[in-house]
Amino acid sequence: MSSYEDWLTIAVEEAEAGLAEGGIPIGAALMSADGQVLGRGHNRRVQDGDPSTHGETAAFRDAGRQASYRGTTMVTTLSPCWYCSGLVRQFGISRVVIGEARTFVGGHDWLAENGVEIVLLDDERCVQLMSDFIADRPQLWNEDIGV
């Protein structure tokens, strides 16, 4: 897999899996510097009753321990929240590829200000997933973002 769009497809597949399980449709993948999938996952807050299992944290955990995260890319269907942005900074993930930031703007500007490369794709699949979910389940979405 070599393109950001290909990588995003992995995250979209994860988001769709989360939605099919009754959860929040946010998916992510952690990619190595040479474009290999290190880990993938989706938001599992509802399924596991665990408020810390966001898409990015699930992908990070699935990747397992790495000697270094320099050169890796976190691919996510939605702009990462502050919690997940902190994870990116804490572990020195070099790049974040974001499917969309129309339905939610997290900490990606802060990440950019602190040296993380940000690629915002504005992908219609991601926008539609979140727009439909927010319209269908606003209370659950507000719970997820802390409103």
PyRosetta script that sets phi, psi and omega in degrees:
from pyrosetta import init, pose_from_sequence

init()
pose = pose_from_sequence("MSSYEDWLTIAVEEAEAGLAEGGIPIGAALMSADGQVLGRGHNRRVQDGDPSTHGETAAFRDAGRQASYRGTTMVTTLSPCWYCSGLVRQFGISRVVIGEARTFVGGHDWLAENGVEIVLLDDERCVQLMSDFIADRPQLWNEDIGV")
pose.set_psi(1, 126.9)
pose.set_omega(1, -173.6)
pose.set_phi(2, -123.4)
pose.set_psi(2, -20.4)
pose.set_omega(2, -176.1)
pose.set_phi(3, -106.2)
pose.set_psi(3, 154.7)
pose.set_omega(3, 178.2)
pose.set_phi(4, -58.5)
pose.set_psi(4, -38.0)
pose.set_omega(4, -179.9)
pose.set_phi(5, -63.9)
pose.set_psi(5, -39.0)
pose.set_omega(5, 176.6)
pose.set_phi(6, -63.3)
pose.set_psi(6, -43.9)
pose.set_omega(6, 179.1)
pose.set_phi(7, -62.7)
pose.set_psi(7, -41.1)
pose.set_omega(7, -179.4)
pose.set_phi(8, -63.3)
pose.set_psi(8, -32.4)
pose.set_omega(8, 178.4)
pose.set_phi(9, -58.4)
pose.set_psi(9, -36.4)
pose.set_omega(9, 176.4)
pose.set_phi(10, -61.9)
pose.set_psi(10, -46.7)
pose.set_omega(10, -180.0)
pose.set_phi(11, -64.5)
pose.set_psi(11, -38.7)
pose.set_omega(11, 178.0)
pose.set_phi(12, -64.3)
pose.set_psi(12, -41.9)
pose.set_omega(12, 176.6)
pose.set_phi(13, -58.0)
pose.set_psi(13, -41.3)
pose.set_omega(13, 178.0)
pose.set_phi(14, -66.0)
pose.set_psi(14, -42.4)
pose.set_omega(14, 179.0)
pose.set_phi(15, -61.3)
pose.set_psi(15, -42.5)
pose.set_omega(15, 178.9)
pose.set_phi(16, -65.1)
pose.set_psi(16, -37.5)
pose.set_omega(16, 176.8)
pose.set_phi(17, -63.2)
pose.set_psi(17, -43.1)
pose.set_omega(17, 178.0)
pose.set_phi(18, -61.5)
pose.set_psi(18, -42.9)
pose.set_omega(18, 178.1)
pose.set_phi(19, -63.1)
pose.set_psi(19, -42.4)
pose.set_omega(19, 179.8)
pose.set_phi(20, -63.2)
pose.set_psi(20, -26.5)
pose.set_omega(20, 178.4)
pose.set_phi(21, -85.4)
pose.set_psi(21, -0.4)
pose.set_omega(21, -179.1)
pose.set_phi(22, 91.5)
pose.set_psi(22, 11.6)
pose.set_omega(22, -177.9)
pose.set_phi(23, -102.4)
pose.set_psi(23, -166.1)
pose.set_omega(23, -177.5)
pose.set_phi(24, -88.6)
pose.set_psi(24, 128.2)
pose.set_omega(24, -172.6)
pose.set_phi(25, -80.5)
pose.set_psi(25, 70.5)
pose.set_omega(25, 174.6)
pose.set_phi(26, -126.6)
pose.set_psi(26, 123.3)
pose.set_omega(26, -179.1)
pose.set_phi(27, -123.6)
pose.set_psi(27, 161.0)
pose.set_omega(27, -178.1)
pose.set_phi(28, -153.7)
pose.set_psi(28, 163.0)
pose.set_omega(28, 173.5)
pose.set_phi(29, -146.2)
pose.set_psi(29, 143.0)
pose.set_omega(29, 173.3)
pose.set_phi(30, -104.9)
pose.set_psi(30, 122.9)
pose.set_omega(30, -175.3)
pose.set_phi(31, -109.2)
pose.set_psi(31, 142.8)
pose.set_omega(31, 176.4)
pose.set_phi(32, -74.8)
pose.set_psi(32, 169.9)
pose.set_omega(32, 179.3)
pose.set_phi(33, -60.7)
pose.set_psi(33, -27.8)
pose.set_omega(33, 179.8)
pose.set_phi(34, -97.3)
pose.set_psi(34, 14.0)
pose.set_omega(34, 171.9)
pose.set_phi(35, 87.5)
pose.set_psi(35, 14.4)
pose.set_omega(35, 177.3)
pose.set_phi(36, -90.1)
pose.set_psi(36, 147.0)
pose.set_omega(36, 177.1)
pose.set_phi(37, -75.0)
pose.set_psi(37, 118.3)
pose.set_omega(37, 174.0)
pose.set_phi(38, -86.9)
pose.set_psi(38, -38.4)
pose.set_omega(38, -179.1)
pose.set_phi(39, -163.2)
pose.set_psi(39, 156.9)
pose.set_omega(39, 178.1)
pose.set_phi(40, -145.9)
pose.set_psi(40, 155.5)
pose.set_omega(40, -179.7)
pose.set_phi(41, -176.5)
pose.set_psi(41, 176.5)
pose.set_omega(41, 178.4)
pose.set_phi(42, -141.7)
pose.set_psi(42, 162.8)
pose.set_omega(42, 179.2)
pose.set_phi(43, -56.7)
pose.set_psi(43, 127.7)
pose.set_omega(43, -177.7)
pose.set_phi(44, -128.0)
pose.set_psi(44, 24.2)
pose.set_omega(44, -178.6)
pose.set_phi(45, -56.4)
pose.set_psi(45, -45.2)
pose.set_omega(45, -177.5)
pose.set_phi(46, -73.3)
pose.set_psi(46, -50.0)
pose.set_omega(46, -175.0)
pose.set_phi(47, -60.9)
pose.set_psi(47, -40.9)
pose.set_omega(47, -175.6)
pose.set_phi(48, -100.7)
pose.set_psi(48, -7.4)
pose.set_omega(48, -175.2)
pose.set_phi(49, 63.7)
pose.set_psi(49, 28.6)
pose.set_omega(49, -175.5)
pose.set_phi(50, -120.0)
pose.set_psi(50, 107.3)
pose.set_omega(50, -176.4)
pose.set_phi(51, -67.4)
pose.set_psi(51, -10.2)
pose.set_omega(51, -178.6)
pose.set_phi(52, -93.5)
pose.set_psi(52, -3.3)
pose.set_omega(52, -177.5)
pose.set_phi(53, -93.0)
pose.set_psi(53, 80.8)
pose.set_omega(53, 174.4)
pose.set_phi(54, -87.9)
pose.set_psi(54, 169.9)
pose.set_omega(54, 179.9)
pose.set_phi(55, -57.3)
pose.set_psi(55, -45.1)
pose.set_omega(55, -178.0)
pose.set_phi(56, -67.6)
pose.set_psi(56, -40.7)
pose.set_omega(56, 179.6)
pose.set_phi(57, -68.3)
pose.set_psi(57, -34.5)
pose.set_omega(57, 177.7)
pose.set_phi(58, -65.2)
pose.set_psi(58, -42.8)
pose.set_omega(58, 177.9)
pose.set_phi(59, -65.7)
pose.set_psi(59, -40.9)
pose.set_omega(59, 179.2)
pose.set_phi(60, -61.8)
pose.set_psi(60, -46.7)
pose.set_omega(60, 179.1)
pose.set_phi(61, -64.8)
pose.set_psi(61, -39.0)
pose.set_omega(61, 179.6)
pose.set_phi(62, -64.5)
pose.set_psi(62, -30.6)
pose.set_omega(62, 179.1)
pose.set_phi(63, -68.7)
pose.set_psi(63, -25.1)
pose.set_omega(63, -178.5)
pose.set_phi(64, 73.7)
pose.set_psi(64, -178.3)
pose.set_omega(64, -176.9)
pose.set_phi(65, -67.1)
pose.set_psi(65, 132.8)
pose.set_omega(65, 176.5)
pose.set_phi(66, -121.6)
pose.set_psi(66, 147.0)
pose.set_omega(66, 177.4)
pose.set_phi(67, -63.0)
pose.set_psi(67, -34.2)
pose.set_omega(67, 178.7)
pose.set_phi(68, -155.0)
pose.set_psi(68, 149.9)
pose.set_omega(68, 176.7)
pose.set_phi(69, -106.5)
pose.set_psi(69, 2.6)
pose.set_omega(69, 176.8)
pose.set_phi(70, -60.3)
pose.set_psi(70, 134.5)
pose.set_omega(70, 179.9)
pose.set_phi(71, 87.8)
pose.set_psi(71, -8.8)
pose.set_omega(71, 179.3)
pose.set_phi(72, -83.1)
pose.set_psi(72, 162.7)
pose.set_omega(72, 179.4)
pose.set_phi(73, -127.9)
pose.set_psi(73, 127.6)
pose.set_omega(73, 171.5)
pose.set_phi(74, -93.4)
pose.set_psi(74, 121.9)
pose.set_omega(74, 177.9)
pose.set_phi(75, -107.5)
pose.set_psi(75, 128.2)
pose.set_omega(75, -176.4)
pose.set_phi(76, -140.5)
pose.set_psi(76, 146.9)
pose.set_omega(76, -178.0)
pose.set_phi(77, -72.9)
pose.set_psi(77, -19.9)
pose.set_omega(77, -175.1)
pose.set_phi(78, -137.2)
pose.set_psi(78, 147.8)
pose.set_omega(78, 176.2)
pose.set_phi(79, -47.1)
pose.set_psi(79, 127.6)
pose.set_omega(79, -175.2)
pose.set_phi(80, -68.0)
pose.set_psi(80, 136.4)
pose.set_omega(80, 176.8)
pose.set_phi(81, -65.4)
pose.set_psi(81, 177.7)
pose.set_omega(81, -178.8)
pose.set_phi(82, -64.6)
pose.set_psi(82, -36.3)
pose.set_omega(82, 178.4)
pose.set_phi(83, -61.0)
pose.set_psi(83, -49.9)
pose.set_omega(83, -179.0)
pose.set_phi(84, -72.8)
pose.set_psi(84, -31.1)
pose.set_omega(84, 174.4)
pose.set_phi(85, -63.7)
pose.set_psi(85, -38.7)
pose.set_omega(85, 176.9)
pose.set_phi(86, -62.7)
pose.set_psi(86, -39.6)
pose.set_omega(86, 177.2)
pose.set_phi(87, -59.9)
pose.set_psi(87, -45.0)
pose.set_omega(87, 179.1)
pose.set_phi(88, -58.7)
pose.set_psi(88, -46.5)
pose.set_omega(88, 179.9)
pose.set_phi(89, -68.8)
pose.set_psi(89, -44.2)
pose.set_omega(89, -177.6)
pose.set_phi(90, -56.2)
pose.set_psi(90, -41.5)
pose.set_omega(90, -174.0)
pose.set_phi(91, -102.3)
pose.set_psi(91, 4.1)
pose.set_omega(91, 173.1)
pose.set_phi(92, 71.5)
pose.set_psi(92, 30.5)
pose.set_omega(92, 174.9)
pose.set_phi(93, -63.8)
pose.set_psi(93, 131.0)
pose.set_omega(93, -168.6)
pose.set_phi(94, -80.5)
pose.set_psi(94, -30.4)
pose.set_omega(94, -173.2)
pose.set_phi(95, -143.4)
pose.set_psi(95, 147.5)
pose.set_omega(95, 172.4)
pose.set_phi(96, -126.9)
pose.set_psi(96, 123.1)
pose.set_omega(96, 174.2)
pose.set_phi(97, -102.0)
pose.set_psi(97, 123.6)
pose.set_omega(97, -172.7)
pose.set_phi(98, -114.7)
pose.set_psi(98, 127.8)
pose.set_omega(98, 177.7)
pose.set_phi(99, -64.8)
pose.set_psi(99, -46.4)
pose.set_omega(99, 179.2)
pose.set_phi(100, -160.9)
pose.set_psi(100, 156.0)
pose.set_omega(100, 177.1)
pose.set_phi(101, -136.6)
pose.set_psi(101, 22.5)
pose.set_omega(101, 177.5)
pose.set_phi(102, -79.4)
pose.set_psi(102, -42.0)
pose.set_omega(102, -175.6)
pose.set_phi(103, -84.3)
pose.set_psi(103, -19.3)
pose.set_omega(103, 179.8)
pose.set_phi(104, -159.6)
pose.set_psi(104, 132.2)
pose.set_omega(104, 175.3)
pose.set_phi(105, -113.5)
pose.set_psi(105, 114.2)
pose.set_omega(105, 179.2)
pose.set_phi(106, -95.6)
pose.set_psi(106, -131.5)
pose.set_omega(106, -173.8)
pose.set_phi(107, -100.1)
pose.set_psi(107, 22.1)
pose.set_omega(107, -174.4)
pose.set_phi(108, -68.3)
pose.set_psi(108, -29.5)
pose.set_omega(108, 175.7)
pose.set_phi(109, -66.6)
pose.set_psi(109, -40.8)
pose.set_omega(109, 176.7)
pose.set_phi(110, -61.7)
pose.set_psi(110, -42.0)
pose.set_omega(110, 177.4)
pose.set_phi(111, -60.0)
pose.set_psi(111, -45.7)
pose.set_omega(111, 179.2)
pose.set_phi(112, -60.5)
pose.set_psi(112, -41.7)
pose.set_omega(112, 178.7)
pose.set_phi(113, -63.3)
pose.set_psi(113, -20.6)
pose.set_omega(113, -177.8)
pose.set_phi(114, -109.5)
pose.set_psi(114, 25.7)
pose.set_omega(114, 169.4)
pose.set_phi(115, 89.5)
pose.set_psi(115, 5.0)
pose.set_omega(115, 177.3)
pose.set_phi(116, -88.2)
pose.set_psi(116, 130.3)
pose.set_omega(116, 176.6)
pose.set_phi(117, -72.1)
pose.set_psi(117, 130.0)
pose.set_omega(117, -180.0)
pose.set_phi(118, -115.4)
pose.set_psi(118, 129.3)
pose.set_omega(118, 175.0)
pose.set_phi(119, -121.4)
pose.set_psi(119, 112.7)
pose.set_omega(119, -179.5)
pose.set_phi(120, -103.7)
pose.set_psi(120, 113.6)
pose.set_omega(120, -174.0)
pose.set_phi(121, -88.8)
pose.set_psi(121, -21.7)
pose.set_omega(121, -177.5)
pose.set_phi(122, 50.9)
pose.set_psi(122, 55.3)
pose.set_omega(122, -175.6)
pose.set_phi(123, -82.0)
pose.set_psi(123, 127.0)
pose.set_omega(123, -176.8)
pose.set_phi(124, -63.6)
pose.set_psi(124, -32.9)
pose.set_omega(124, 177.6)
pose.set_phi(125, -59.7)
pose.set_psi(125, -43.6)
pose.set_omega(125, -178.6)
pose.set_phi(126, -68.0)
pose.set_psi(126, -42.8)
pose.set_omega(126, 178.3)
pose.set_phi(127, -60.0)
pose.set_psi(127, -45.7)
pose.set_omega(127, -178.1)
pose.set_phi(128, -64.7)
pose.set_psi(128, -43.6)
pose.set_omega(128, 178.1)
pose.set_phi(129, -54.8)
pose.set_psi(129, -50.4)
pose.set_omega(129, -176.6)
pose.set_phi(130, -73.5)
pose.set_psi(130, -39.8)
pose.set_omega(130, 179.5)
pose.set_phi(131, -60.2)
pose.set_psi(131, -45.9)
pose.set_omega(131, 179.1)
pose.set_phi(132, -64.1)
pose.set_psi(132, -43.9)
pose.set_omega(132, -179.3)
pose.set_phi(133, -62.5)
pose.set_psi(133, -47.1)
pose.set_omega(133, -179.0)
pose.set_phi(134, -61.0)
pose.set_psi(134, -39.9)
pose.set_omega(134, 178.7)
pose.set_phi(135, -67.3)
pose.set_psi(135, -38.8)
pose.set_omega(135, -176.9)
pose.set_phi(136, -80.0)
pose.set_psi(136, -32.7)
pose.set_omega(136, -173.1)
pose.set_phi(137, -137.1)
pose.set_psi(137, 59.8)
pose.set_omega(137, -175.0)
pose.set_phi(138, -61.2)
pose.set_psi(138, -35.0)
pose.set_omega(138, -179.3)
pose.set_phi(139, -65.7)
pose.set_psi(139, -42.1)
pose.set_omega(139, 178.9)
pose.set_phi(140, -66.5)
pose.set_psi(140, -40.1)
pose.set_omega(140, 178.0)
pose.set_phi(141, -63.3)
pose.set_psi(141, -45.4)
pose.set_omega(141, 179.6)
pose.set_phi(142, -62.7)
pose.set_psi(142, -35.6)
pose.set_omega(142, 174.9)
pose.set_phi(143, -62.4)
pose.set_psi(143, -42.7)
pose.set_omega(143, -176.6)
pose.set_phi(144, -64.3)
pose.set_psi(144, -38.7)
pose.set_omega(144, -177.5)
pose.set_phi(145, -94.5)
pose.set_psi(145, 3.8)
pose.set_omega(145, 173.7)
pose.set_phi(146, 79.1)
pose.set_psi(146, 28.0)
pose.set_omega(146, 179.3)
pose.set_phi(147, -90.0)
pose.dump_pdb("model.pdb")
